[in-house]
């Protein structure tokens, strides 16, 4: 294959990775930004989204698009509910203490993962894509569904941005992020905001998972990679910065696609990790993060 | 946390001091009884304990589950027929997480804590390689069902055996003539980037060369990879056959993306069933495989010429004619490999009987008795087919199946002969001290 088409394929693959990564990492970033909690169980919410998508889409007969659309609505809601309960039962009891919550979310990671293994099983199960249009390029074929994932992710990111910047809920969230005590003094129910943000963060991961699951199957260990990449993205972009997260996700996704295609996937991971180290050394707040007050 | 109902208060339970004393006295009496009584008692009726190193979690979990089912069925059949040397067989299962480090710990646990007679059942080659030294150190026989070439390479140690499934080198050698003659001469290989994949990487090129065909590209993919399209541009355009052998949960994605990439204009495909074990061949996106060929250790779908032994084996394990669990057509088995558990347990039975095996003190005798085995006749104990065993390299040799995907099923189109897969031994375990 010539260089041009090769690069095009690399960029397409990179874009799909970026799209899913941006949504997942945004959830992680939001939770950290507002709650100052490092949610190690984030990848498991992602996995839970995919597993539920499988369960819902297989329970509904008829055209695959119906099952998929239902899953896209119901699975994130269920995951949000699980996250809401986890926040209420665990994190709140720990007073959102940074160290304790890390340990607690590690515990949640294992609990969710092993429950999935017990009730869902060890197999990787496929979800049928809502449509299977194959775009025929002169040099190779490409899945039309993959491109639609990029579009869907872009729309969702835009909606999140609008909610955060243009609505009262967004204002409250930003106020809590900026200064928890002052926000509370102004009558903002901080605990409810925290519960909501934790649920929304998990739901973003779940939506990303439902979008990706027709491409790569649902499997109980699938949460590990997204978690690692989300951390990389969030550190590079700056914790709590929406713009930084999106830019870093595109950067990491594209470079991963291109480097792993022209060189090797291992090199792509090495470079991503190296960039994280460099960012931590020279710009600890991340590319778009603000320095701590 | 007040214990209001006294659940944890032992003094309230019905265990009185007198009962407790009586129990202790009885226990002490038993322990003090003359040694030979206890000894002979243990030998005549205590079960033979087989430590089963199972991939319950991790990337091998789907295999692990079916390996357990098959082994449980074999143990039941053996026990129903009177056990081994008149003793019942009991499986002690430990999860190794499909992880080499954990695998070694599990072997140690079997040897030191559970005090099992042997260790058995491992599939993934990196776990076998990681666990083998622990088996050697504990001098506990370790019967793997892995299909990797590592046992036969004689690079492990005298306690490791693979008598129930053939190794990759032999499989490749017996199938290369068919690939060169029927699929094509210019082959691109796609394989997982770890021990099992390296067997394919190393043994396919010479085997094909001997048949006048060539491997023109080799693409290694990390075993944890979840997206594959980015590797496909490395497949040279003149490729006539793509030889794929993938493992792990993302195999379905691999085949689907290959389909999206090529559409109907694809080269011939020859795959190892490992790529689709536990996966329904009729899953959405796999239509692309129609007409392609697979290696199968033991056929997933019931074939018209199945032997009575094969039918009995399928019934005992609980798989239907489509290779799915009886009663759950979506639960697809790992038929291509799991027969090895059944056959290995019967080899263990035979070797234990030959050795007059009584307990862990006879482990060395068991090793020698296993090494003395020469062949296994096709039958209820060896339903996959006849096998020969080379005691010097601890490896069995058998027939291979090449199956074609046709109408949503796999149909065996070619069976190799045992001789096709024989090769010169690379060493001799029997020269190692026990």
Interface residues (C-beta under 8 A of the other chain):
Chain A: X1 X5 X6 X9 X10 X13 X16 X17 X64 X117 X121 X122 X123 X124 X126 X128 X129 X132 X134 X136 X140 X141 X142 X143 X215 X216 X217 X219 X220 X221 X222 X225 X257 X260 X261 X265 X266
Chain B: X56 X57 X58 X59 X61 X62 X64 X65 X221 X222 X224 X225 X226 X227 X229 X230 X231 X232 X233 X237 X249 X250 X251 X252 X253 X256 X257 X260 X261 X262 X263 X278 X279 X283 X284 X285
